[in-house]
Amino acid sequence: MSMKLGYDLTIEQAQKLVMTPELIQAIQILQFNTQELDAYVQEQLLVNPVLEQEQAEPAENGEAMIQEAGGDASAVQIASEKDASASTGDDDFDWKEYIKDRQYDDISYRQWEEQNSEDRENTYERYVTSDITLPEHLMFQLQFATQKKSCRRIGRYIIESLDENGYMTSTVEEIAKVNEVSEEKVLKTLEIIHGFDPIGVGARNLAECLAIQLRQMGELTETFENVLKEHLEDLADNRLGVVARDMGISIQEVQDMSDMIRTLEPKPGRLFASQTDTKYIAPDVIVEKVDGEYTVTVNDSSAPRLMVSSYYQNLLNQAETDDALSKYLSDRFNSALWLIKSIEQRKQTIYNVVNAVVKYQKDFFDKGGKHLKTLTLKDIAEEVGIHESTVSRSVSGKYLQCPRGVFEIKYFFSAGVSKGRGEGISSNSIKEFIKEIVEHEDTKSPYSDQDMVELLKEKDISISRRTVAKYRDELHILSSSKRRRY
């Protein structure tokens, strides 16, 4: 048996997606949240000298690359002309002629200018207040509480060893050993700190923290102290009958003690500034109601405005005799315009997606959380005409500000159940109904999970008891036995 070897030329038609670096960059930019996009833009400003970030200037100074004079649409259209050439494999796009034809003015493409002396003045608006931390607050009180150097030294050690909630992380024995003093002296210093503000700071456990606060209020009795030491867990689980029988007091007295404890602060240290930075949410999209209609605006701060440097524009015009410099600048212009296009495309995609979400969830914006409908990525993808993955990237890590508050855009996408006439109701809406049921129940006979199932059926919402328990846990609502009051 012989095999024939040879060479053949064949033509095949195949369809495949090639992920170019530009396409990967566009996908990344769409997925970035506000902070990530700002960090990425700052990085690009460092590596690409052609790029500049537009300063906050009045409209008369032009809109640099984003909107040109004469009504030309945007940098997206500018880059699209370049893409038309790039798609045909023509890498020799003549940027010098293109810029000359567009007649970009130096006002729109001016370099950053140093602010005048008046703008550089030190004004109060340029300063922010410094929040006081718990150790700083306690150290201030310690210097007036005692004149003894040894007590101050022990006090400083105790204060510096407190956790962010105000509890001790070292034992009395450890503190005495490190400071080479007796345990009695440590206890005396600790008693002084127990009198500091906030009340309850310096406690060794939760029971002691609550006892310190009750003592300062004049409410700590011997019985109350014994309840805290022996039955704190029973109080947390609402087993008031067990406490009453064991302590030989009425159940009403135990209920009063439980109510008193719930007014106390279990973590006194959290009232002060944390030593970690506070993170704020910057909404990517703002939804406002104007003349009965909801308008969607993409937050400008979430989409930095970039422009091309006038200096490098002039340099490109002068680089006709230097091929290497001309190619380098052309590549940089290529990269700059693609970045501008990607940011504008991100802005437009987010706008289209959120606009479709707002139209679909209009009842939520008008009437509240109980009217949130079921919504999937596929629904919006079909409405906008994009892929589901693009919708997912558009809403991931991004927030919406509306008259009802600030919400993660993902909040509006949730599964649910059917509710009469084929309509769907979101799981978030069901949680709102459960919350409302608990708020209006008889506290002496709270609704069980099965009772809630029956009440929801009256609203054409059919879910199982297990689902009710799951939603109740997600809302941090206790079970009926723990919600009962005596």
C-alpha positions in Angstrom: 0.0 0.0 0.0 1.4 3.4 -1.0 0.6 6.9 0.1 0.6 9.8 -2.3 2.3 12.9 -0.9 1.9 16.3 -2.5 1.1 20.0 -2.1 -2.4 21.5 -2.9 -3.7 25.0 -2.8 -7.3 25.2 -1.4 -9.6 28.1 -0.6 -11.6 27.9 2.6 -14.0 30.4 4.1 -13.8 30.7 7.9 -15.2 33.1 10.4 -13.2 34.0 13.5 -12.7 36.9 15.9 -9.2 38.4 16.2 -8.7 40.2 19.5 -6.5 43.1 18.5 -4.7 45.2 21.2 -7.1 48.1 20.4 -10.2 45.9 20.8 -8.8 44.5 24.1 -8.3 48.1 25.3 -11.8 49.1 24.3 -13.3 46.1 26.3 -11.1 47.0 29.3 -12.2 50.6 29.3 -15.9 49.7 29.1 -15.5 47.4 32.2 -13.5 50.0 34.3 -15.4 51.7 37.1 -14.8 55.5 37.6 -11.7 55.1 39.8 -10.1 52.5 37.5 -10.8 54.5 34.4 -9.2 57.6 36.0 -6.1 55.6 37.0 -5.8 54.2 33.5 -6.1 57.6 31.9 -3.5 59.0 34.2 -1.2 56.2 33.2 -1.8 56.8 29.5 -1.1 60.6 30.0 2.3 59.6 31.3 3.2 57.2 28.5 1.7 59.1 25.5 3.0 62.7 25.2 0.4 63.5 22.5 -2.5 63.1 25.0 -3.6 65.9 27.3 -6.5 66.1 29.8 -8.8 69.0 29.2 -8.8 71.5 32.0 -12.1 72.8 33.5 -12.5 75.7 31.1 -15.6 77.7 30.0 -17.4 76.6 26.8 -15.9 79.4 24.7 -12.5 77.8 24.8 -13.7 75.0 22.6 -14.4 71.4 23.3 -11.1 70.0 22.0 -11.4 66.8 20.1 -14.6 65.8 21.7 -16.8 68.3 19.9 -15.3 70.4 17.1 -16.3 73.8 15.9 -18.8 73.6 13.0 -20.9 70.9 14.5 -18.8 67.9 13.7 -20.0 65.1 15.9 -17.1 64.0 18.1 -13.8 62.3 18.4 -15.6 59.1 17.7 -16.2 60.3 14.1 -12.6 61.5 13.9 -11.3 58.1 14.9 -13.8 56.3 12.6 -12.1 57.9 9.5 -8.8 56.5 10.8 -10.4 53.1 11.4 -11.7 53.0 7.8 -8.1 53.4 6.6 -6.8 51.0 9.2 -9.3 48.3 8.3 -8.1 48.2 4.7 -4.5 47.6 6.0 -3.3 51.1 5.1 -0.9 52.1 8.0 0.3 55.2 6.1 -2.5 57.4 7.1 -1.4 61.0 6.5 -2.0 62.7 9.8 -0.2 65.9 8.7 -2.7 66.5 5.9 -5.6 65.4 8.1 -4.8 67.9 10.8 -4.2 70.7 8.3 -7.6 70.0 6.6 -9.5 70.0 9.9 -7.8 73.3 10.9 -7.5 72.5 14.6 -6.9 75.8 16.4 -4.4 76.4 19.1 -7.1 77.4 21.6 -8.6 73.9 21.5 -5.3 72.2 21.6 -3.3 74.4 23.9 -0.8 73.2 26.4 -1.4 73.3 30.1 -0.8 76.7 31.4 0.3 77.6 34.9 -2.4 79.3 37.0 -1.9 82.9 38.0 -0.9 83.9 41.4 -4.4 84.6 42.5 -5.5 81.0 41.8 -2.5 79.7 43.7 -3.4 81.5 46.9 -3.9 79.4 50.0 -7.6 79.5 50.6 -9.6 77.7 53.2 -11.4 75.8 50.5 -8.2 74.0 49.7 -8.0 72.4 53.1 -10.0 69.5 54.6 -10.7 68.8 58.2 -8.8 66.0 59.9 -11.1 63.5 61.7 -10.1 62.6 65.3 -9.3 58.9 65.9 -10.1 57.0 69.1 -6.5 56.9 70.4 -6.1 60.7 69.9 -9.4 61.3 71.7 -8.4 59.1 74.7 -4.8 60.4 74.9 -6.2 64.0 75.2 -8.3 62.9 78.2 -5.5 60.9 79.8 -3.3 64.0 80.2 -5.9 65.6 82.4 -7.0 62.4 84.3 -3.8 61.8 86.3 -0.6 63.5 87.2 1.3 60.2 87.9 3.9 59.4 85.2 3.5 55.7 85.8 -0.3 55.8 85.3 0.2 57.8 82.2 2.7 55.3 80.8 0.3 52.4 81.6 -2.6 54.4 80.2 -0.8 55.1 76.9 0.0 51.4 76.6 -3.7 50.4 77.2 -5.0 53.0 74.8 -2.6 52.0 72.0 -3.6 48.3 72.5 -7.3 48.9 72.0 -8.9 47.6 68.8 -11.0 49.8 66.5 -14.2 49.0 68.5 -12.6 50.2 71.7 -12.0 46.7 73.3 -8.7 45.6 75.0 -6.5 43.2 73.0 -4.1 42.5 75.9 -4.8 41.0 79.3 -4.1 42.7 82.6 -1.3 40.2 83.2 0.4 41.0 79.9 0.2 44.7 80.5 1.6 44.4 84.0 4.5 42.3 82.8 5.5 44.6 79.9 5.3 47.7 82.0 6.9 46.0 85.1 4.2 47.1 87.5 1.7 45.2 89.6 -1.7 44.1 88.3 -3.4 46.3 90.9 -1.9 49.4 89.3 -3.0 48.3 85.9 -6.5 47.7 87.2 -6.6 51.2 88.7 -5.4 52.8 85.5 -8.0 50.8 83.6 -10.7 52.0 85.9 -9.7 55.6 85.1 -10.0 54.8 81.3 -13.4 53.3 81.9 -14.6 56.8 82.9 -13.4 58.3 79.6 -15.6 59.2 76.7 -17.0 57.2 74.9 -18.4 55.3 77.8 -17.6 51.6 77.6 -14.2 52.0 76.0 -11.4 49.8 77.5 -13.7 46.9 78.2 -12.4 43.3 78.1 -15.6 41.8 76.7 -19.2 42.8 75.7 -20.7 42.2 79.1 -18.2 44.5 80.8 -18.7 47.1 78.1 -22.5 47.1 78.7 -22.0 47.1 82.5 -19.8 50.2 82.3 -22.4 52.1 80.4 -25.2 51.1 82.7 -23.1 52.1 85.7 -22.6 55.5 84.3 -26.3 55.8 83.7 -27.1 54.7 87.3 -29.1 51.7 86.0 -26.7 48.9 87.0 -28.2 46.7 89.8 -26.8 43.5 91.2 -29.5 41.5 89.3 -28.8 43.3 86.1 -25.0 42.6 86.4 -25.7 38.9 87.0 -27.9 38.8 83.9 -25.2 40.3 81.8 -22.6 37.9 83.2 -24.6 34.7 82.9 -27.5 35.2 80.4 -26.2 37.6 77.7 -26.5 35.0 75.0 -30.1 34.1 76.2 -31.0 37.8 75.9 -29.6 37.9 72.3 -31.7 34.8 71.4 -34.8 36.3 73.0 -35.0 33.4 75.5 -36.5 35.7 78.1 -38.4 33.0 79.9 -35.2 31.0 80.6 -33.6 34.1 82.1 -36.7 34.9 84.2 -36.9 31.4 85.7 -33.2 31.2 86.4 -33.0 34.7 88.0 -36.3 34.4 89.9 -37.7 37.6 88.4 -40.7 38.4 86.2 -40.5 38.1 82.4 -41.6 41.7 82.1 -38.5 42.8 84.1 -36.3 40.8 81.8 -38.0 42.4 78.8 -37.3 45.9 80.3 -33.6 44.9 80.8 -33.4 43.6 77.2 -34.9 46.9 75.9 -32.4 48.9 78.0 -29.5 46.9 76.6 -30.6 47.5 73.0 -30.2 51.3 73.6 -26.5 50.8 74.5 -23.5 51.0 72.2 -21.8 47.6 71.9 -18.9 49.0 69.9 -18.0 52.4 71.4 -14.9 52.9 69.3 -16.7 52.9 66.0 -18.1 56.4 66.8 -14.7 57.8 65.9 -12.8 58.0 62.6 -11.3 54.7 61.4 -7.6 54.6 60.8 -8.3 53.3 57.3 -9.4 55.6 54.5 -13.1 56.1 53.9 -14.2 55.2 50.4 -16.9 57.2 48.7 -19.1 56.2 45.8 -19.0 58.5 42.8 -22.1 57.8 40.7 -21.4 57.0 37.0 -24.9 57.9 35.9 -27.4 60.5 37.2 -31.1 60.1 36.7 -33.4 63.1 37.2 -37.1 63.7 36.7 -37.8 66.7 34.4 -41.4 67.6 33.5 -42.6 64.1 34.4 -39.9 62.3 32.3 -36.7 60.7 33.5 -33.5 62.0 31.9 -30.2 60.1 32.0 -26.9 61.9 32.2 -23.5 60.2 32.3 -21.4 61.8 35.0 -18.6 63.8 33.2 -16.2 62.9 36.0 -16.6 59.2 35.1 -15.5 59.8 31.5 -12.3 62.0 31.5 -12.1 64.4 28.6 -8.9 64.1 26.6 -7.4 66.1 23.7 -4.4 66.2 21.4 -1.5 68.4 22.3 -1.0 71.5 20.1 2.7 71.3 20.6 3.0 67.8 19.1 0.6 68.8 16.4 3.0 71.5 15.3 5.9 69.1 15.7 4.2 66.6 13.4 3.9 69.4 10.8 7.6 70.0 11.0 8.6 66.3 10.9 8.2 65.9 7.2 12.0 65.3 6.7 12.4 62.9 9.6 10.7 59.6 8.8 11.4 58.1 12.2 9.9 61.0 14.1 6.9 61.2 11.8 6.2 57.5 12.2 6.5 57.8 16.0 4.2 60.8 16.2 1.7 59.1 13.9 1.6 56.0 16.1 1.1 58.2 19.2 -1.7 60.1 17.4 -3.2 56.7 16.5 -3.1 55.6 20.1 -4.5 58.9 21.4 -7.5 59.0 19.1 -8.3 55.3 19.7 -8.3 56.0 23.5 -10.6 59.0 23.0 -12.9 57.0 20.8 -13.0 54.1 23.3 -13.9 56.5 26.2 -16.6 58.1 24.2 -17.9 54.7 23.1 -18.0 53.6 26.8 -19.9 56.7 27.7 -22.5 56.1 24.9 -22.9 52.4 25.7 -23.4 53.1 29.4 -26.0 55.8 28.5 -27.9 53.4 26.2 -27.9 50.6 28.7 -29.0 52.8 31.7 -31.6 54.6 29.5 -33.2 51.2 28.6 -33.1 50.1 32.3 -34.8 53.4 33.4 -37.6 52.9 30.9 -38.1 49.3 31.9 -38.1 50.1 35.6 -40.1 53.3 35.5 -42.6 52.0 38.1 -39.6 51.6 40.6 -38.6 55.3 40.1 -42.2 56.4 40.4 -43.5 54.2 43.2 -40.6 52.7 45.1 -38.8 49.4 45.6 -41.9 47.2 45.8 -42.5 47.8 42.1 -39.2 46.6 40.8 -39.7 44.1 37.9 -37.6 41.1 36.9 -34.9 42.1 34.5 -32.1 40.1 32.8 -29.1 41.1 30.9 -30.6 39.4 27.8 -33.7 41.8 28.0 -31.5 44.9 27.8 -29.1 43.4 25.3 -32.0 42.8 22.9 -33.4 46.3 23.6 -30.1 48.1 22.9 -28.9 45.8 20.2 -25.6 44.7 21.9 -24.3 41.4 23.3 -25.1 40.3 26.9 -21.4 40.4 27.8 -21.3 44.1 26.8 -24.3 44.9 29.0 -22.6 43.0 31.9 -19.4 45.1 31.4 -21.4 48.3 31.2 -23.0 47.8 34.6 -20.3 46.0 36.5 -19.0 48.1 39.5 -21.0 51.2 38.3 -23.6 53.2 40.3 -26.7 55.2 39.5 -27.9 58.2 41.4 -31.6 59.0 41.3 -34.2 60.8 43.5 -34.6 57.6 45.5 -30.9 57.3 46.3 -27.7 55.8 45.0 -27.9 52.2 43.7 -25.5 49.8 42.0 -26.8 49.4 38.5 -26.8 45.6 39.0 -29.5 46.2 41.6 -32.0 46.6 38.8 -31.1 43.2 37.3 -32.7 40.5 39.4 -34.6 37.3 39.0 -38.0 36.8 40.6 -41.3 35.1 40.3 -44.5 35.4 38.3 -47.2 37.6 39.6 -50.6 37.3 37.9 -51.3 38.0 34.2 -47.7 36.8 33.3 -46.0 39.7 35.0 -42.8 39.2 36.8 -41.9 40.6 40.2 -38.3 41.1 41.3 -36.8 39.3 44.3 -35.8 42.8 45.6 -39.5 43.8 45.5 -40.4 40.7 47.5 -37.9 41.7 50.1 -39.6 45.1 50.4 -42.9 43.3 51.0 -41.4 41.1 53.7 -39.8 44.1 55.3 -43.2 45.9 55.3 -45.0 42.8 56.8 -42.5 42.7 59.7 -42.8 46.5 60.3 -46.6 46.2 60.8 -46.8 42.9 62.7 -47.9 42.4 66.3 -44.6 42.2 68.2 -46.2 40.0 70.8 -47.2 37.5 68.1 -44.9 38.0 65.1 -45.5 36.3 61.8 -43.8 33.0 61.1 -42.2 32.3 57.7 -45.3 30.2 56.8 -47.5 33.1 57.8 -45.6 35.4 55.4 -46.0 32.8 52.6 -49.8 33.1 53.0 -49.7 36.9 53.2 -47.6 37.1 50.0 -50.1 34.8 48.3 -52.8 37.4 48.9 -50.6 39.8 46.8 -50.4 37.1 44.0 -46.8 36.3 45.0 -46.2 32.5 45.2 -43.0 31.5 46.9 -42.0 28.8 49.3 -41.3 29.1 53.0 -37.6 28.3 52.4 -37.4 31.2 50.0 -39.0 33.5 52.6 -36.5 32.4 55.2 -33.6 33.1 52.7 -34.9 36.6 51.9 -35.5 37.3 55.6 -31.9 36.3 56.4 -30.6 38.6 53.6 -32.5 41.4 55.2 -31.0 40.6 58.6 -34.4 40.1 60.1 -34.5 37.7 63.0 -36.8 34.7 63.2 -40.3 35.0 64.7 -39.1 33.5 68.0 -36.4 36.1 68.4 -38.7 39.0 67.3 -41.3 38.2 69.9 -41.8 40.7 72.8 -43.3 39.8 76.1 
